[in-house]
Amino acid sequence: MPAVQLKELCREIRTTLLNYGHAHGGHIGSNLGMVEATVALHRVFDSPHDRIVFDVSHQSYVHKMLTGRALSYLEPQHFNDVTGFTNPAESEHDQFVLGHTGTSISLACGIAKTRNAEISATGTSSIGNVVAVIGDGSLSSGVAFEGLNNAAEQGGNLIVIFNDNEMSIAGDFGGMYGPLARLRASGGTAQPNIFNAFGLDYRYVEAGNDVDALIKAFEEVRDIDHPVVVHIHTLKGAGYEGKTNTVDAAHQQLQHTTATDKAEGIPSTNNVLHDEPWHSDHCNLSDHEPHEGQCEASHWQNPDASLGKPEDPRKYYGKMAMAALEPRFASEPGLVVISPATPGSNGITHEFRERAGAHYVDTGITESHAVAFAAGIARAGGTPVVATTASFFQRAYDQFFQEMSLNRSRVTVLDFLGGLSGSDNTHSGAYDLAMFANIPQVTMLVPTSGRDFLDDLAWATLPANAENAPTGSVVIRVPGEGVLAAERDATLRPITGAQTAASQPVDSVFSDMLSWRINQSGSQVAILGLGNTYPLAERAAAALQSEHGITATVIDPRQCTSLDTDALESLRKNHALVITLEDGQLEGGWGEKVTSYYANHWQHSESALNPRVLNFGATKEFTDRVPLAELNKRYGLTVDNIVSAVNR
């Protein structure tokens, strides 16, 4: 394409992104800021011969448009043809399926290592330049530092494009962001320079939304013989309607001009010390009025069709938890809420964070550090509550075993988006039960109502010397769609109905947190509905009663760490069948433990009778953007299927 047409191409892409965001939603803000950089990457480098690895990859929409997938952003009937992240199944231009942060430099190191070995052995390779794209928010992730450290020693061609838009999902947090701000203010000359400190070559491009300036910078490092970092200063959400960002009185008001028609760079935020990042913006949650610049709301844009709809479970129960904790701050100096980024997605609102002050810590995208940090707080006598998404907690698995559980640290973990959902394959929480419930000395609670959720939170955060306090860490799976829908419509729980919202005396709640709750006593069939599947258990029992005259026993297990053997033994005498329901992976999950109990303990029972056990839950598989109703049908988590199984 003639060079003079590239800016027009950028404008067309930006217009497409804005329209796509209104119609379909997605990670629009990060892509708007990367339009010029992505056009420049594909102008200078020859993908897929040159390998481009995007970190997290939610900023890869423009890359997809330029590699044969433009219709997926132009035509509504094709919107679901591609995922929101890179995916080699879609195109040879995508290197990895990615949805978590900090790994692009490490992945690029691996690709470059193989290329270097091929060249050493044969003098040639099918791989050319290796380019890693990573943002300033992602740089807070420890694995990014591990990658930089390795890249510097490995040597050879490796180009790191450091996209600095002065934002993570919320603000940037950590000691490195002050020096980065001074690097920007100095045009890339200030010291200390974190990249130089690793022994890496470094270039700075202030005009990160100027496609011509970026092409020039990328051409200078193409085919370079050593690792180099190209630091580009971009405007997140460039193209959203410009607004005056109201900031704290200590800072001046800022006016970002739109990058739709201008490409000469972006204005500075003047927050050089980077002392209070979130004060630069007064957005609330992540789907609320996105705009240019340091705007938390631009992380994820909901389509126009979803505006005005009730809050999703993450925000609904997250706000509920924060509202319960906040009144305690004045009298509990050690009570701290820790979010490794992504606070708004989980109902930890901007206003709450401002009021919480030192009682809230955003550690950046650092799940491993966040859990170890919480263990340190607990060891010193504090009360840490770590909150993030189930699939993100996978990144802290080692810290859950060592620093948290082995040390019996009194850490409370709020596990959001656990269980089945329509999420993409990188954000599925279907494996959280198998992960958390099998760590020694950790209790995992699965509340089935808002009332139970708050009771569980209160118990988990009791002082260590309090009566009935837990002896170690507690993971609370935040209720999901099935529970919230039943709270909004009591008919979805035909046995207990609205009584789940009732309160109980605190002492009676805390006296026995791990025993199962029998909400209906019956015979022949017992249905055990764990967590989000509990309302389904009640509906299946109601159908058995109305259609077949069977009064089933209905049990809410409340937790999945241990078995209530008294409850299980009580079922032997007059129950031929036990049904377990869970919205998680069956293999290694909770239902198998019930089956195993009866298989291994029948000879010790007085009656020597064993009920047959049927387990309902998810197959061990990755699912990608499959609607929840469809997943429930696929896995037999429906009333009709359960009733049919009982009849068989």
C-alpha positions, 0 to 999 in steps of 0.5 A, a space after each residue: 500500500 502506498 505510504 500516504 494511505 497508511 493513516 487512512 487505513 488506521 482511521 478505517 480500522 479505528 472506525 471499525 473497532 468503534 462500531 464493533 465495540 457498540 455492536 459486539 463488545 470486547 477489549 476495544 480500548 487496548 486495540 484502539 491504542 495499538 492501531 498504528 503500532 499494529 499497522 506498523 508491525 505488519 508494514 515492517 515485518 513479514 508475518 508469519 516468517 517473522 514471528 509476532 507474539 502478543 502478550 495477553 493478546 486482547 490487543 490483537 484485534 487489529 492484527 487479526 483484521 490485517 491477517 485475513 479476518 477483517 470480516 469478523 469485525 465488519 459483518 455481524 454474521 461473522 462476529 463470532 468467527 474469531 475469539 478475542 485472543 490469538 489462536 493458531 487454529 484461526 491463522 498461521 499468523 497467531 503463535 499461541 492461544 493466550 489470555 493471561 499476562 506476562 508471558 510474551 517475552 518468555 515465549 519469544 525467547 523460546 522461538 528465538 532459541 530454536 531459530 538460533 539453533 537451526 541457524 547454528 546447525 544449518 546456516 538457515 531457519 524458517 523463522 526470521 525476526 522474533 517480536 514480543 509485544 507487551 504492555 506496561 500493565 503486563 510488565 508488572 507480572 513476574 514472568 515478564 521480568 524472568 523473560 527479560 532476564 533470559 533474553 539479555 543473556 540469550 542474545 541474538 535477534 529478539 525485539 520487544 515492543 513495549 506498549 506504554 499507555 500508562 494503564 493496566 486494567 485499572 491503574 499501574 501499581 508498583 515501584 517501576 512506574 515512577 521511573 517509567 514515567 520519568 523515562 517518558 518525560 525525558 524522551 527515553 533518556 532518564 535513569 534508572 532505565 529498567 531495561 538497560 539494567 537488564 543489559 538490554 538495548 533500548 529505544 524510545 518512541 514518544 509518538 506511539 500513535 504516529 504510524 510513520 514514526 513507528 515504521 521508522 523505529 521498527 525499520 531501525 531494529 528489523 534484523 537486529 543481531 541482539 535483543 532490543 526494547 522499543 518503548 512506544 508511548 500510546 494512548 489507550 482508547 484512542 478514538 473514543 470521544 475525548 473527555 476532560 478527565 477530572 483528576 484529583 485537585 493536586 493534578 491539573 485537568 487533562 484534555 485528550 484530543 482524539 487520535 482519529 484525525 491526528 497522529 502526531 503523538 499523545 499528550 502527557 498526563 503530567 503524572 510524572 511521579 505516578 503517585 496515585 494512578 487511579 486519581 487520573 480517572 473517575 470511571 467506576 466499573 469496566 463497562 461504564 462510559 469508556 473514553 480515551 486515556 487512563 480510563 479503567 472503563 475502556 478495558 472491556 466494552 459491553 455491547 450497547 444491547 447489554 446496557 441497563 441489564 442487571 449486574 453479573 454475579 461477579 460485580 453483584 457479589 463482589 460489591 456485596 463482599 466489599 460492603 460487608 468488609 468496609 465497616 470493619 476497617 476502622 476497628 481492624 487495622 490489619 484487614 486488607 483487600 488484595 486484588 492482583 489487578 482486575 478489581 472493577 470486573 469483580 465489583 471492587 469499585 473505584 469508590 470503594 478503593 478510594 474509601 478503603 485507602 491502605 486497606 486496599 492493595 492492587 499488586 498489579 498483575 501478580 497473582 503469585 506475589 499477591 498470595 505470598 504477600 497475603 501469607 505474609 500479612 497473615 503471619 504478622 497477624 493481619 487479615 488478608 482477603 485476596 480476590 480475583 478470577 478463578 482462572 487467574 488463580 492458576 498462576 499462583 498454584 505453588 504459593 497456595 501449596 507452600 506459603 499459604 497452606 503448608 504454613 496454615 496461613 489465615 488467608 481468605 481467597 475470593 474465587 470469582 467466575 468459578 465453575 461453568 460459564 460462557 467464557 473463552 477457553 483462556 478464562 474458564 473456571 471449570 477447574 477451580 474445584 479440582 484445584 482448590 478442594 484438593 490442597 491440604 489444610 485449605 477449606 473451600 466453601 461453595 455458598 448457594 446464596 448471598 446470605 451464605 456468602 456473607 456468612 462464609 466471608 465473616 467466618 473466614 475472616 474471624 480473628 485467629 483467637 476467636 471461637 470457631 475460627 478456621 485453622 487455616 486458609 479458606 477459599 470461597 467460591 463466589 456464587 455464579 449465574 445459577 445462584 444469582 438467578 435463583 435469588 432474583 427469581 424465587 421460583 427457581 428454588 421451589 423448595 426453599 424459595 426466598 427463605 435463603 435470604 433470611 438471616 441466622 444468629 451468628 453463633 449458630 452459623 459459625 458453630 458448624 460451617 462444614 456440615 451439609 445442609 439437608 433442605 428436604 428429607 425424603 427417600 429413594 433418591 438423594 440429590 446433592 447440588 454443589 454451589 451453583 448447581 444447587 437450585 437445579 437440585 431443587 428443581 429436579 426434586 420438584 419434578 420428581 415429586 410432581 411427575 413421579 411421586 418421589 420425594 427426594 432428599 435435597 442436600 446443599 453440601 456448602 463446602 467441597 473440602 471434606 465429606 459429611 460422613 454422617 449425612 452420607 451414612 444417613 442415606 444408606 437405609 432408604 435411598 437407592 440412588 444418590 445424585 451429585 451435581 457440580 458445575 466443574 470438571 468431574 474428573 478429580 472433582 467433588 462428585 467422585 469423592 462421594 462415589 469413592 466414599 460409598 465404594 470404600 466404606 460399605 463393609 463398615 456400615 451397619 446396613 451394608 447397603 450401598 446406594 448407587 451414585 451418579 455424578 453429573 458435571 463437566 467433561 475434562 475439556 477446554 470450552 470456548 465461548 459456549 453459552 452456559 445453557 448449552 454447556 449445561 445441556 452438554 453435561 446433562 445438568 438439566 432437570 429433564 436429564 436428571 429425572 430421566 437418569 433417575 427413571 433409568 
